[in-house]
Amino acid sequence: MEEIIVGSAAFFDGISTFEPKTIDKLSFVDSTRNGWWRYVVTKNGVKHYKWQRHTLTEYVNKLAHCTDCKRVTTLLVPAFASEVKGSLTDSQYITAIEPAINRLCERHAWGKTVYQAYVANGTLTLTEEQRATAYALYEAARRNDKQE
């Protein structure tokens, strides 16, 4: 399988003011040394994540108790969903990931906004207005990071 773009670039790439610290790419593997996931940062600012392939239920159960919000937002990436949702419809997938999404911290409020848009739309798509709203939250969190 090819790597899929995850993280903020999966949602905000193409917005003129979007400047990610890194580009995050994910691929699935049969196994990793530490069981679930690992990543390697390359010199050109690209993180290559390797996640062990699991079922959607296993991911949701694991991520519903995860404190790493970046991993949780991966569930929102449509290309990730395509890989793990099996025969579920978009609407069924959206319902299935809710327990993990509820774990998102304030810094990742943009992810909750994306999720709420998916619920409203019934699909894993955003309108430009919804995307702009999520991006405004993302930018506000990054500004706060720089001030601290």
C-alpha positions in Angstrom: 0.0 0.0 0.0 1.1 3.5 -0.7 1.6 5.9 2.1 -1.4 8.2 2.9 -1.1 11.7 4.1 -2.4 12.1 7.7 -2.2 14.9 10.3 -3.1 18.4 9.6 -1.9 18.3 5.9 -4.6 15.8 5.1 -7.2 18.5 5.9 -5.5 21.8 5.3 -3.0 21.3 2.4 -3.8 23.9 -0.2 -4.8 26.7 2.2 -2.4 29.5 1.4 -1.4 30.3 5.0 -1.0 26.6 6.0 2.6 25.8 7.0 2.9 22.4 8.6 5.9 21.7 10.8 6.1 18.3 9.2 4.2 16.2 6.6 3.0 13.0 8.1 2.6 9.9 6.0 1.2 6.6 7.2 1.5 3.1 5.8 0.2 -0.2 7.2 2.5 -3.1 8.0 1.9 -6.6 9.1 3.9 -6.0 12.4 6.0 -3.4 14.1 8.7 -3.9 16.8 6.5 -2.3 19.5 3.2 -3.8 18.5 1.0 -1.0 17.3 2.9 1.9 15.7 6.3 3.6 15.2 7.6 6.4 13.1 10.9 7.6 11.6 11.5 11.3 11.0 13.4 12.0 7.8 15.7 15.0 7.3 13.3 16.7 4.9 10.6 17.2 7.5 8.5 14.1 6.6 7.4 11.7 9.3 6.8 8.2 8.0 4.4 6.4 10.4 4.1 2.6 10.3 1.0 1.3 11.9 0.3 -2.4 12.3 -2.8 -3.4 10.4 -5.9 -3.9 12.7 -9.6 -3.9 12.4 -11.5 -0.6 12.8 -12.9 -1.9 16.1 -9.4 -2.6 17.4 -8.2 0.9 16.4 -11.2 2.6 18.0 -10.8 0.6 21.2 -7.1 1.4 21.4 -7.4 5.1 20.4 -10.4 5.6 22.8 -7.9 5.3 25.6 -5.0 7.0 23.9 -3.6 10.3 25.1 -1.9 11.1 21.8 -4.4 13.2 20.0 -2.4 13.2 16.8 -3.1 9.4 16.5 -6.8 9.9 17.2 -7.1 12.5 14.4 -5.9 9.9 12.0 -9.3 8.2 12.2 -10.7 11.4 10.6 -8.6 11.1 7.4 -10.8 9.8 4.6 -7.9 7.7 3.1 -7.4 6.0 6.4 -11.1 5.3 6.7 -11.1 3.7 3.3 -8.4 1.3 4.4 -10.0 0.2 7.7 -13.8 0.6 7.4 -14.4 -2.5 5.4 -18.0 -2.7 4.3 -19.2 0.1 6.6 -20.9 3.1 5.1 -19.4 6.5 5.9 -22.3 7.1 8.3 -21.6 3.8 10.2 -17.8 4.6 10.3 -18.5 8.1 11.7 -20.6 6.5 14.5 -18.0 3.9 15.2 -15.1 6.3 15.7 -17.0 8.6 18.1 -15.5 7.1 21.4 -12.0 7.9 20.2 -12.9 11.4 18.9 -14.3 12.3 22.3 -10.7 12.0 23.6 -9.4 14.9 21.6 -7.9 17.7 23.7 -8.5 21.4 23.4 -5.4 21.8 21.2 -7.0 19.4 18.7 -10.5 21.0 18.8 -10.2 21.3 15.1 -10.6 17.5 14.9 -13.8 17.6 16.8 -15.0 20.2 14.4 -14.1 18.0 11.4 -16.0 15.1 13.2 -19.1 17.2 13.8 -19.0 18.2 10.1 -18.9 14.6 9.1 -21.9 13.9 11.4 -23.8 16.8 9.8 -22.9 15.8 6.3 -23.3 12.0 6.8 -20.1 11.5 4.8 -16.4 11.9 5.3 -16.4 15.2 3.4 -16.1 18.8 4.4 -17.6 21.9 2.8 -15.2 24.8 2.2 -16.9 26.6 5.1 -16.5 23.7 7.4 -12.8 23.3 6.4 -12.2 27.0 7.0 -13.8 26.7 10.5 -11.6 23.8 11.4 -8.6 25.5 10.0 -9.3 28.6 12.1 -9.2 26.4 15.3 -6.0 24.8 14.1 -4.3 28.1 13.6 -5.5 29.5 16.9 -4.0 26.4 18.7 -0.7 26.9 16.9 -0.6 30.6 17.8 -1.1 29.6 21.4 1.7 27.0 21.1 4.1 29.8 19.9 3.1 32.1 22.7 3.8 29.5 25.5 
